[in-house]
Amino acid sequence: MKRRAWIIVVGGILAALVYAQLSGGVAESFNRNPYGQALIQTYQLLQTQYLTRLEPDQLNRVLEGGIRGMLGALDDEFTSYSPPQRANLRNQDIQGEFFGIGATLAPNENGGGARVQGVIRGLPAFNAGIRAGDIIVEVNGQDVTKLDLNEIVAQIRGPQNTKVTIGIRREGTNAILRFEMIRQRVEIISVSKTILPGNVGYVALETFGNVRVIEQLNAALNEMKQRGVQKLVFDLRDNGGGLLDQGCQVARAFIREGPIVYTRTRNETRLYCEANGQVTWSGPMVVLINGNSASASEIVAGAMQDTGRAKVIGETSFGKGVGQNVIDLANGGDLTLVTFEWLTPKRRGINKEGIKPDIEVKDTRFEVPVAFEGTGAKPGETVTITIGGQTFTTKADAQGKFNFSQPRPAVNLPAERGQAEVDLNKDAILRRALEELR
C-alpha cells in the first residue's frame, strides 16, 4: 500500500525515474497522455531553464504544488494531501495522546499567532499561569505570528520532558510574557458526561478521531449504570466523525444484533461490520444530531435509526456518506483518498443527503452571528444597521463597499475534563430528548 501510494504521486513527476518506477501499464498510460508528457516537460524546464536556479526546498514545494494541483482538479472536498508536519500531528491525535503544554488553541484572526481557548487543569500551561484569551506570538524565541495554526502546534508539541518557551501577548499589557514549561503527556478526552434532571444520563462524544474513543465511552456508560441511571441521552452534535472502526465499536456498545454499516467500492458492496451481542448500554436512549454531525456520527445515528434501537432527534446531519483511506507517502506526508461509499443497515446511501432525524428540532444553543455586506455607500462612510434592537457599524472602503461579520462567542471549556456543561434553557433539542425519554 505504501509503495503504491508513493508510485502514484511521485513517479509521474520525476522524468528520469518514471518508467523505471511505475508498473508497465501505468507508465504506458502516462506516456500516451499528452498531459502526462506536459507535466514531465514542465518539471524539466523548471529545473533547467527557469531564470533563477531552484534550490532543493523550492523544488520540493513545486512537487507539492503538483500533488495539490492533481487533487484540487478532482473538486472533491474529502480527498486531500497533508504535508509531513500536518500528517505527523494527525498521527499523534489518532493515538489519543501527545506531549505538549495542555492548551486548546485556535487561529488568531486579528494579527496572527494562536489564541488560547482554554487550558487543562494540572498541565503545564495551567500551572504556568497561561489564560484563555492569551495570544501566542513566540515559540522558543521564534516569531510565529505568520505561521498557520498547524505549524504553531507542531512547534509547541515535542518529546516528553523537554523544554518549550511560549511568548504571549495578554490584554492590558504591551510586553510579551514568556513562560518556560516542560512538555508532559496530554490525553485527548473525547467523551463528556453529566446527570440530567430525572436521573437521565447524558454522554456526549466529540470525535471518533482516535483509538481511545470506545474505551472512554464504555467507561462513561459503566459509570452511568453504577450511579443508577436507567435512561440515556447520547449526543453526537458537532461531531465531525473520524475512524470507521471506532464508529463500528461505538454502535456495538448499543446495538445487540444485526448489520451496522456496509461499504460500496467501485467493484463490490459488502458488510463492513455488524453487532456482536456485547452491548455496554441496553437501556432506553435517544441520539442527538445536528447539521455538523458527519461521517462516523452518521454511521452510528443511521444504525440506531435503521435497527430501531433509538430515536434520532435534532437536525438533518451533514451528509458525508463517503469514506477515505489514508495512505503514507514517500516524503512523510499522506494522501487522504476517497475510496468507498458507506451505507446504513438498510443500505441507504446518505452522501449529500444526511440522516433525517425521527424528531426534527432546531439547534438553539448558539445565536446565529450577524453578518452583512453591500455597496453604494460613499467612500469612508459609516454604515449602521440595527437588528433586533442591537446596532452594528462598519465603514465603506474606497469603492463604497462594506461588510460586517460578528465573531461567534468562544465556547467555555468545562473546569473539569470530561464533565459536560449543558443549558436546558437554551437547548431545545435536549429538552425535547428529555420529553421523549419521559
N, C-alpha and C positions, 0 to 999 in steps of 0.2 A: 504493500500500500504506500509506504513512504517513498520507495523508488519510483513508482508510477507517478506519484504526485510531482516528484522532482522533475521527471522527464517532461511531463505535460507543460509545466510552467517555464522551465528554464531552457529546455532543449531547443525550442523553436526560435530562440534569440541568438544563441551562440553559434554563429555560422560555421566555424571550423569544426564544431563537435556535433552538429545537428544530425548528420547521417550516421555517425558512429554510435550515438547515444540512443536515438529513437529507434523503436522497433520498425521493421521494414514497412509495414502498412502505413503507419503514421508518417514516416519520413517521406514516402512516396506521395501521400496525400498533401503534405506540406509543400513539397517540391512542385506539385502540379498546380497549386493555388497561387495565382499572381499576388495575392495579398500576403501570403506567407513569404514569397520571394521578396516582396517590397519591405517586409519587416526586417529581414536579414540585411537587405541593402541599406536601410536607414541606419541600423546599428553600425554597420561597417563604415558608412560615410561619416557618422559622428566621431568614430574613432580616428579616422584618417584625414578628414578634410575640414572639420569644424574649426573656426578661426582660433579659438583658444583650446589648447590641449586639455582634455578632460582628465582629472585625477581619478584614481580608483573609486573614491567615495562618490564622486559625481556620476561616474558610470553606473555605480550601484543604484543611485537614485533614478537614473534613466531606465534601468532594468525594472526597478519597482514601478516606475510610471507605466511601463509596458504591461506589467501584471494588472495594475489598477485599470488601465485602459481596456484590456480584454474583458475584465469582469464588469466594468461600467457599461460596456456595449451590450451586455445582456439585459440591462434595465431590470435587474432582479434585486430587490432590496434585501433579500435574505442570503445572497451569495456575495462573499466579501473576502478581502485579503487583510490579514493582520501582520504588521511588521514584527520583527523579533521581540522588541521590547514589550509591545502590547500582548503578543502571544504568551510571553513569559508571565505577565500579570494574570492573564486568564487561566493559565495552568495552575498558578498558585490559588486562585479563587476556587477552582474546581476541587482542589484538595480540602477546602474548607478552613484553611488556616494560612497565615503568613507571618513574617516578623516585621514589625513596624512600631508605630507610636500609639495606635488606638484612637485615631481621629477619623471622622467621616468628612470627606471633602467634596466640594462642588466647584465648578468654574467660577471665577470672579469676573463677572461681565463688565465691571466698571474699573478697568485699569490693569487687568491681567493678574496672574497668580492663581491661588486657590483659596476659596473661602471655607472656613471650618464650620460645618453644620452642627457637629456635636462631638463630644469626647466621651470615651468609655471609662467609667469609674474604675480606679485601681490600676490603670495602664499608664504608660509614660506621659502622654500628653496631658491627661487629667492631673497626674501627680506634679507635673512641672508648672501647672497653672495656665495652660492654654485654654481659651474660652471659645464658645460658639460665637461666630461673627468675626473672629480674628482673620486677617488676610495673610497667607503665607507668601512671602516675596523672595525668600532666600532659602536654599538648602545647602549646607556645608559651605557657606560663603558665596555661592553662585546665585546670581540674579535669575529667578525663574518666572518673572512676570511675562515673558514672551513665549513660554513653553505651554503646550496643551496639558490638560489635566493628567492624562496617562503618563506623560514624561515626568511630571512633578511627583506623582505617586511612585513611579519606578525609582526615583532618586531617594525618596523617603524610606521605602522598604529596603531591606538588605539582610545580611546574615544575622543570626541570633547573637545577642550580647555585644553588638558593635555600636559605636557612637554615631549619632547624627545630630547636627545642629540646625535648628529651624529659626529663620528670621521672620518675624511677623510685624505687620502694622495693625495697631489697635485704635479704635475710635477714641479720640480725646488726647492722643499723643502723636507727635511728629517723628519721634525717634523709632528706629527699628529695634524691637525687643528680640533678643536671641536666647534660645533655650537649647541647652545640650542634654540629650537624652540617650538612653541605652535601649536599642531595639529589643522588644520582647514578643513572645508568641501572642498572636491575635487570632482568636477563633471567630469564624463567621457564624453569627447566630441568625438562623433563618426562620425560626418559629417564635411567636409571642402568644401569650395566653392570659386569660383572666376569668373570673366568675361573674356572670351577669345576674341581674335580678331574677328571682325564681329558681335559683341554683342551676342555671343553664351555663354550661361550659362554652367558652369562646376560645378558639385556636385559629390564629392567622398564620398563613405560610407566605413568606415574602418572595421566595425564589425557589426554583428547582435546580439552581446553578452549581451545586456542589454535592459531593458524595456523602455528606453527613446529614442531609435533609431528612431521610427516613428515620435515622437514629434519633434526631431531635424531636421529630413528630411523635414517634412511639413513646418517648419519654413524657411528652406533654399529655398524650392521651391516657397513659397509665396514671399520671398524677391526677387527672380529672376523675378517673374511676376511684382512686384512693380517697378522694375528697367527697365521694358520694354523689358526683354529678351523674345524671341519667339522660340528659339531652344535650345536644351539641350543635353549635354554630361553627362551621368550617369556612373561613374567609379566604378566598383566592383573589380578592380585588387587588388590582395594581400589580399582580404577579405576572411578569412577562415570560415565565417559563424557564427552560434550562435543559437539563439532561433527561432524555427519554426514559432511561432505565429508572430514574428517580420518580418520574411520573407513574410508571408501572407499579413501583413499590408503594407509593402513596395510595394509589387506587386499591391495591391489595389490602391495605390496612383497614378498608371499609367494606369492600365487596367480597362476598364469600365464594361465589362461583360464577363462571361464565367468562367470555372474552372481555378484554379491556381495550385493546387497540389493534387494528390491522394496519399494515403498511402496503403501499402500492408503488412499485418502481416502474421503470419502462417495460419490464418483461413479466411481472407477476404481482399478484395480490396474495398476501399471506398473513396468518395470525402472528402478531409480534409477541404479545404476552396475554396471559389470562390469570384469573384469580386462582389462588392455591389453597383456599379454605382456612388460611391462618390470619384471621382478622384481628386487629387490635381493638377496634371500636365497633360494637354491634348494635348499639342503642339508636334511638331516633335522632335524626340530624337533618340539617339543611346546609346547602352550599351557596356561598355568595360570590357573584362575579360582577365585573363592570367592563367598560369598553377597553380597559387596559389589561384585562386578563387574557393571556395569549399562550399559544403553544402547549406546553405540558399542563398548564392550568386548564386549558380547554379539553385536553385529553381526559383529565380527571373529571371535570364537570360533565363532559359528554358521556363518560362511562357511568357516572352516577345517574344521569338522566335516562340513558337507554336501558339500564338494568332495573330502574325503578327504586334504586337504593335510597335516593334522597331527592327532594325537590330543589331546583336551582332557582335562586332569587336574585334579582338585580337588573342589570342592563345586558344587552347583547354583547358578547365578548368580541375581541379584536378580529378574529378570523385568520389566524396563522395556522393553516392546515397542511403545511409542508415541513419536512424535516431535512436536516443537513448532516453531512459527515464533515468532521474537522480533520484535515489532512496535513501532517507535518511536511514542511518544505525544506529544501536543502540549505536555505540561508537562515534558518531558525524561526522564520515566520510560519504562518499557517493559512490554509485555504479553507474557508467555510463554504461548502458546496451543497446546494440543494440537490438531493438525490432521490427523494421519495415524498409521497403524499401519505398522510395518515388518515385513517377512517375510524369512526366510532364503532362500538359493538354492533350496531345495526347497519354498519358500513355506510354511514353518512360522511360525505366529504364536506368540510366546513370552511375551506380556504376562501377568504374574502367574504364569507357569509357569517361566520361566528356561530356560537352556541346561543340560541334564543332561550331565555330563562322561562321556567314554568310560570313564574310570577314576576311580571315586569314592574320595577320600581326605579325611579331616577336616583342616582347617587348624589346626595345633597351635602356631603361632608365638607366640600370646599366651594367657596364662592368662585364664580367664573370671573377671571380678571377682565377689567375694562381695556379695550383696545380700539383705536380708530385711526383713520388716515384720510387725507383728502388733498385737494389742490384748489387754486383760485384765490388764496389769500395774498396779501401784499407781502413782499419780502421782509422778513423780520417781524411780522405782525404776530401778536399773541392771540392764539386761538383758544377759546374757552368753551367747554361743553359740560352741561350739568346732566347727570344721570342718577336717578333715584335719590335726589337731594344732595349728592356729592358733586363737587366741581373739580374738573380736571383741566389743566392748561398745558399748552406746548407752544413752540414758536415755529413759524414757517421759515423755510430755507430761502436761498436766493432766487429760486424758481417759483416760490409761492406754494411749495408742497409742505405738508405737515403730517406728523404721525405721533401716536402716543400708545404706549403699552404698559399696563400696570403690572409690576412684578408680583408673582404669586408669593404669598407669605411662606416663610420657611416652616417646615414641619418640625415640631418639637420632638426631640428624641426622649423616650422614657428614661427616668432616672435609673431604673434597674433593667439590665439587658434581659430580653425575653419576657418582660412584663408588658402586656398590651394596654394601651390607653384608648378608651372609646368614649364617645359622647353621644348618648342616645338622643339628646335633644336635637342634634344636628344630623343624625344618621338615619334617614328614612328607610334604607334597606335593612339595617339592623333591627329597627323597630318592627318592620314587617316580618322579619325572620322570627322574632320572639312571639309575635301573634300566631304564626303558623305552628310553632312548636307547642304553644299552649292548647 
